[in-house]
Amino acid sequence: MFEKLTEIICEYVEVEQENIHPDSRFIEDLGFTSFDFMSMLGELEEEFDVEIEQTEAADIRTVQEAADYLEKLTAEK
């Protein structure tokens, strides 16, 4: 999950995959704008066939939090 997530992150920001760590913050460390982040969430929904709740997405700050949330959603399917 983490590796696939980092691949998708690299499509949105100019960061090398090896420089993305579990504690990397989307906005502060990786340079995401809120538009980039919301666009990426849409792609994640399609990629993993899940529905991301906006209220829960607002609490996601780090790459690991996003990976954990996606794992939870895919396990619930």
C-alpha positions as CSV (number, residue, x, y, z in Angstrom):
1,M,0.0,0.0,0.0
2,F,2.7,2.5,1.0
3,E,4.7,1.8,-2.2
4,K,1.7,2.3,-4.5
5,L,0.8,5.5,-2.6
6,T,4.2,6.9,-3.1
7,E,4.0,6.2,-6.8
8,I,0.8,8.2,-7.0
9,I,2.2,11.0,-4.9
10,C,5.1,11.4,-7.4
11,E,2.5,12.1,-10.1
12,Y,1.4,15.2,-8.2
13,V,4.6,16.8,-6.8
14,E,8.2,17.0,-7.8
15,V,9.6,14.6,-5.2
16,E,11.6,11.4,-5.7
17,Q,9.9,8.3,-4.5
18,E,12.9,7.4,-2.2
19,N,12.5,10.8,-0.5
20,I,8.9,10.1,0.7
21,H,8.8,8.7,4.2
22,P,5.9,7.5,6.4
23,D,6.1,10.7,8.5
24,S,6.3,13.0,5.4
25,R,3.5,15.6,5.6
26,F,1.7,16.2,2.3
27,I,1.6,20.0,2.5
28,E,4.5,21.0,4.6
29,D,7.1,18.4,3.4
30,L,6.0,17.3,0.0
31,G,4.7,20.6,-1.3
32,F,1.1,19.6,-2.0
33,T,-1.5,22.3,-2.5
34,S,-5.0,21.6,-1.2
35,F,-6.1,21.2,-4.9
36,D,-3.3,18.6,-5.5
37,F,-4.3,16.7,-2.4
38,M,-8.0,16.6,-3.3
39,S,-7.1,15.5,-6.9
40,M,-4.9,12.8,-5.5
41,L,-7.7,11.6,-3.2
42,G,-10.0,11.2,-6.3
43,E,-7.3,9.1,-8.0
44,L,-6.9,7.0,-4.9
45,E,-10.6,6.3,-4.8
46,E,-10.5,5.0,-8.4
47,E,-7.3,3.1,-7.9
48,F,-8.4,1.3,-4.8
49,D,-12.1,1.3,-5.5
50,V,-13.0,3.0,-2.2
51,E,-14.9,6.0,-1.1
52,I,-12.9,8.5,0.9
53,E,-15.0,10.5,3.4
54,Q,-14.2,14.3,3.2
55,T,-14.3,14.6,7.0
56,E,-11.8,11.8,7.4
57,A,-9.6,13.1,4.6
58,A,-9.3,16.4,6.4
59,D,-7.5,14.7,9.2
60,I,-4.9,13.0,7.0
61,R,-1.6,14.8,7.4
62,T,1.1,12.2,6.7
63,V,1.8,9.6,4.1
64,Q,1.5,6.9,6.7
65,E,-1.9,8.2,7.9
66,A,-3.1,8.0,4.3
67,A,-1.8,4.5,3.8
68,D,-3.4,3.3,7.1
69,Y,-6.7,4.9,6.1
70,L,-6.6,3.2,2.6
71,E,-5.8,-0.1,4.2
72,K,-8.7,0.2,6.5
73,L,-11.1,1.1,3.6
74,T,-9.9,-1.8,1.4
75,A,-10.2,-4.2,4.3
76,E,-13.8,-3.2,4.8
77,K,-14.8,-4.0,1.2
